[in-house]
Amino acid sequence: METIMLILQVAVLLGAIFLGVRLGGIGIGFAGGIGVVVLTLILGMKVGNIPWDVILIIMSVIAAISAMQLAGGLDYLVQIAERILRSNPKYINYLAPTVTYCLTLFAGTGHTAFSMIPVIVEVAKEQNIKPSAPLSIAVVASQIAITASPVSAAVVYMTGVLEDLGWSYPMLLGIWIVTTYVACMITAFLVSKFSNLDLSKDAIYQERLKAGLIKAPTGALNLEIKPGAKLSVLIFLIGVLCVVFYATTISDVVRKPMLDYVNMLIAEGSSLTSLAEFVKSYIDPIRLPRDSAIMSFMLSIATLIVVFCKIDTSKIFEQSVFKSGMVACVCVLGVAWLGDTFVAGYKQDIQDIAGDLAKRIPALVAVAFFFASMLLYSQAATAKAIVPTIIAALSISAMPDGSVAPNSYILVASFAAVSALFVLPTYPTLLGAVQMDDTGTTRIGKYVFNHAFLVPGVLAIALSVTLGFIVSSLV
């Protein structure tokens, strides 16, 4: 009976996800809700947790970016990025993922890559390079960069978990930024080296060319930059730096020595006593936890952009980033809730299996992250659903002396694998790349999984994880 129930529950889980994929876009979030209803009310499972913190962080970050977009900030960034791409067009396979990676690192969301897709297509066509090559790497880089962005919900969650296990916030950012970016560049090299990049020899391109479906390259984009564009980017950049600075100061590795030092100044009654007491009042106890800091800082950034760039708040919801971000929130709500409901029902079984496998082959944690993110559709939601199970399975716990906990490096190294959102060809930026490439080289095959993003994506994640194990084990 238990086996039959398990089969039915797995069928509902996969069926809801398949239905969501068929519906496309926000539909995957809608279908997640149906899955929760069936699993709980019909198949008797206990309802899982909704990842409210993930959703709220995404909403606040998207709100700030949407305000910047309305002020013209994104157009300004696109203009800068286009100059970079056109300055060395033959290196587009390296520059395109670098640009999208940096945009995501800066903004905390991969949806910023949308604005770069038309530029990448244009420059690639001008160089007789198949747009599928730079586009596939660029889209994958924009997703993997989520696991290195200081303002992404996934990094906020993981740093919170790993700090309790002895890892410092600056150290984690350093490891993830270096390993993921280097992995993307190695992937770009491999794609450039072993792919046929000659656009003129692509059969589908030739067919579309004869049919008159290919637009001639239009040259550099003449975007009209609004008066407040540069200021909005500056405000956002300062806000991100404030987030990093604050998150660093409340990190135990920084906070504890700082607290010892200010206590010493207070005890000695030095001339800096007043300043020391002021600093202490902010770090002991921590007034604003990291999650709340990200949300409040992002909303503050949005407020400053509205005030100083004089934008109309009633138009913010019309921005493309706002729309795509809210779609992402609904998708996380439905799919992550569905996934957590199923995982929670078999938590002990999953812990036993995962613990046994991970102890023998640590890299299998990355495999678990990879396949879970395919289904949960979110880096942060995947981390929240899987990490507690892995910690329990490997018996990872904080050390009394505050040193790095044994086996915790496995989580650090494997984190990039939560970015396998490209496997199912349903992610917005992936679909956007397919639709905007009029050459037809960026396409989804008839078997669904044989699309342009699969090989570069798997390569980039495998390399990120491999480099992560090397660097984190040394640290």
TANOR-V246961 format. One record per backbone hydrogen bond with DSSP energy under -1.0 kcal/mol. NH is the residue of the N-H (numbers start at 0). CO is the residue of the C=O. E is the energy in kcal/mol with one decimal. If there is no record, write none. Layout:
BEGIN
nh: <NH:NH>
co: <CO:CO>
e: <E:E>
END
This chain:
BEGIN
nh: <4:5:6:7:8:9:10:11:12:13:14:15:16:17:18:19:20:21:22:23:26:27:28:29:30:31:32:33:34:35:36:37:38:39:40:41:42:44:51:54:55:56:57:58:59:60:61:62:63:64:65:66:67:68:69:70:71:72:75:76:77:78:79:80:81:82:83:84:85:86:90:91:93:94:95:97:98:99:100:101:102:103:104:105:106:107:112:113:115:116:119:120:121:122:123:124:125:126:127:128:129:132:134:135:136:137:138:139:140:141:142:143:144:145:146:147:151:155:156:157:158:159:160:161:162:165:166:171:172:173:174:175:176:177:178:179:180:181:182:183:184:185:186:187:188:189:190:191:192:193:194:196:198:201:205:206:207:208:209:210:211:212:228:231:232:233:234:235:236:237:238:239:240:241:242:243:244:245:246:247:248:249:253:254:255:257:258:259:260:261:262:263:264:265:266:267:269:272:275:276:277:278:279:280:281:282:283:292:293:294:295:296:297:298:299:300:301:302:303:304:305:306:307:308:314:315:317:318:322:323:324:325:326:327:328:329:330:331:332:333:334:335:336:337:338:339:340:341:342:343:344:346:349:350:351:352:353:354:355:356:357:358:359:360:363:364:366:367:368:369:370:371:372:373:375:376:381:382:383:384:385:386:389:390:391:392:393:395:401:404:407:409:411:412:413:414:416:417:418:422:425:430:431:432:433:434:435:436:437:439:442:447:448:450:451:453:456:457:458:459:460:461:462:463:464:465:466:467:468:469:470:471:472:473:474>
co: <0:1:2:3:4:5:6:7:8:9:10:11:12:13:14:15:16:17:18:19:23:24:25:25:26:27:28:29:30:31:32:33:34:35:36:37:37:38:49:50:51:52:53:54:55:56:57:58:59:60:61:62:63:64:65:66:68:67:71:72:73:74:75:76:77:78:79:80:81:82:87:88:90:90:91:93:94:95:96:97:98:99:100:101:102:103:109:110:112:112:115:116:117:118:119:120:121:122:124:123:196:129:130:131:132:133:134:135:136:137:138:139:140:142:143:144:148:151:152:153:154:155:156:157:158:162:161:167:168:169:170:171:172:173:174:175:176:177:178:179:180:181:182:183:184:185:186:187:188:189:190:194:127:198:201:202:203:204:205:206:208:207:225:227:228:229:230:231:232:233:234:235:236:237:238:239:240:241:242:243:244:245:250:250:251:253:254:255:256:257:258:259:260:261:262:263:264:269:271:272:273:274:275:276:278:278:279:288:289:290:291:292:293:294:295:296:297:298:299:300:301:302:303:304:311:312:314:315:318:319:320:321:322:323:324:325:326:327:328:329:330:331:332:333:334:335:336:337:338:339:340:343:345:346:347:348:349:350:351:352:353:354:355:356:360:361:362:363:364:365:366:367:368:369:371:372:377:378:379:380:381:382:385:386:387:388:389:390:398:164:404:406:407:408:409:410:413:414:415:419:423:426:427:428:429:430:431:432:435:436:440:444:446:448:442:450:452:453:454:455:456:457:458:459:460:461:462:463:464:465:466:467:468:469:470>
e: <-2.4:-2.4:-2.3:-2.3:-2.5:-2.6:-2.4:-2.2:-2.4:-2.9:-2.5:-2.7:-1.8:-2.8:-2.5:-2.3:-2.4:-2.2:-2.3:-2.3:-2.3:-1.4:-1.2:-1.6:-2.7:-1.1:-1.1:-1.2:-2.1:-2.0:-2.1:-2.4:-2.7:-2.2:-2.4:-1.2:-2.2:-2.9:-2.5:-2.2:-2.9:-2.1:-2.4:-2.5:-2.4:-2.5:-2.7:-2.2:-1.8:-2.4:-2.6:-1.9:-2.0:-2.6:-2.5:-1.8:-1.2:-2.8:-1.8:-2.2:-2.7:-2.2:-2.0:-2.8:-2.8:-1.8:-1.8:-2.4:-2.8:-1.4:-2.0:-1.6:-1.8:-2.6:-2.6:-1.4:-2.6:-2.3:-2.4:-2.3:-2.3:-2.2:-2.7:-2.3:-2.6:-3.4:-1.8:-1.5:-1.2:-1.1:-2.4:-2.3:-2.3:-2.5:-2.3:-2.4:-2.1:-1.2:-1.5:-2.9:-1.9:-1.5:-2.5:-2.1:-1.7:-2.4:-2.7:-2.0:-2.8:-2.0:-1.1:-2.6:-2.2:-1.1:-1.8:-1.9:-1.5:-2.2:-2.1:-2.6:-2.8:-1.5:-1.9:-2.9:-2.2:-1.6:-2.3:-2.3:-2.3:-2.4:-2.4:-2.7:-2.7:-2.0:-2.5:-2.0:-1.9:-2.3:-1.9:-2.0:-2.1:-2.4:-2.3:-2.2:-2.1:-2.5:-2.7:-2.4:-2.3:-2.5:-1.5:-1.0:-1.9:-1.9:-2.1:-2.0:-2.5:-2.4:-2.3:-1.6:-1.1:-2.8:-1.7:-2.3:-1.9:-2.3:-2.7:-2.3:-2.8:-2.7:-2.2:-2.4:-2.4:-2.2:-2.1:-2.4:-2.7:-3.0:-2.9:-1.9:-2.3:-1.9:-1.1:-3.9:-2.1:-1.9:-2.8:-2.4:-2.1:-2.6:-2.2:-1.7:-2.1:-2.3:-2.5:-2.2:-1.6:-1.8:-2.8:-2.7:-1.9:-2.5:-2.6:-1.9:-1.1:-1.2:-2.1:-2.4:-2.6:-2.0:-2.8:-2.8:-2.3:-2.2:-2.0:-2.5:-2.3:-2.1:-2.6:-2.4:-2.4:-2.5:-2.9:-2.1:-2.0:-1.2:-1.1:-1.8:-2.1:-2.5:-2.4:-2.3:-1.9:-2.0:-1.8:-2.0:-2.4:-2.6:-2.6:-2.6:-2.5:-1.5:-1.1:-1.9:-2.9:-2.7:-2.0:-1.9:-2.9:-2.6:-1.0:-1.0:-2.8:-2.5:-2.4:-2.3:-3.2:-2.8:-1.9:-2.3:-3.0:-1.9:-1.2:-3.3:-2.2:-1.9:-1.1:-2.2:-2.3:-2.5:-2.4:-2.2:-2.5:-1.2:-2.8:-1.6:-2.0:-2.3:-2.5:-1.9:-2.4:-2.2:-2.2:-2.8:-2.2:-2.5:-2.4:-2.3:-1.8:-2.8:-1.7:-1.4:-1.5:-2.9:-2.0:-1.0:-2.1:-2.0:-1.4:-1.2:-3.0:-2.5:-2.6:-2.1:-1.9:-2.4:-2.4:-1.1:-1.3:-1.4:-1.1:-1.8:-3.0:-2.0:-1.3:-1.0:-2.0:-2.7:-2.4:-2.5:-2.3:-2.6:-2.6:-2.3:-2.7:-2.3:-2.8:-2.2:-2.5:-1.9:-2.8:-2.7:-1.6:-1.3:-2.1>
END
